[in-house]
Amino acid sequence: MLIYDVLIIGGGVSGVSCAQVLGSAAKKAFMEGKSIGIVMHQKGSMLQDAVFNNAFGIEPGTLGSDLLAQAKDNLRIYSNVTQIEGEKVNKVSRAQAGVFSIETNKAVYEARMVVVAVNSSATFAIDGLMEFVEPHKKSIPAKNRIQLKNIDHLVAEGIYVAGTLAGHRSQLAIAAGSGAAVATDILTLWNDGIETHSHDSIRK
């Protein structure tokens, strides 16, 4: 069985942003042989009904549903990123030392690291992660939102959280930045702890 180096749960803004940054770093020496998977389940994405008039770099009036479709297309340029369609994650557990088992409604996957990037709805029900659930610290109680306990996106060894589920407010730019931040933390870890990121430049 293929063991993903990272499996991202959630194909919304923070999950796709994380996958894009990891995918774009493919040419770095420490990325050789690294594989990234992303479970694209989006039924509960807050983008489905959104329209954007105040997001940097996005044409005012752009629909969130269109952004989701475009995000899928954009990820296809990264050969080290595999999109897993039509599946929902039900359970995350430790299969063995340094490897997680991720069970969906259709299959079982293994990964060395997991990034949880689904929304902050109180209907969150991924077995193996429920012990980390707490009330959302930046949302009003009436919305009944939750988050996963974390320190700078790290929930536990090998488990990261991004977006509103990390305790951030529901704003596209914040969610995208959260996913990118997790990706750069993972890249830095793979680079033997030496800070790194993934930038492109017209001067290169």
Secondary structure, 3 states (H helix, E strand, C coil): CCEECEEEECCCHHHHHHHHHHHHCCCCHHHCCCCEEEECCCCCCHHHHCEECCCCCCCCCEEHHHHHHHHHHHHCCCCCEEEECCCCEEEEEEEECCEEEEEECCCEEEECCEEECCCCECCCCCECCHHHEEECCCCCHHHCEEEECCECCEEECCEEECHHHHCCCCCHHHHHHHHHHHHHHHHHHHCCCCCCCCCCCCCC
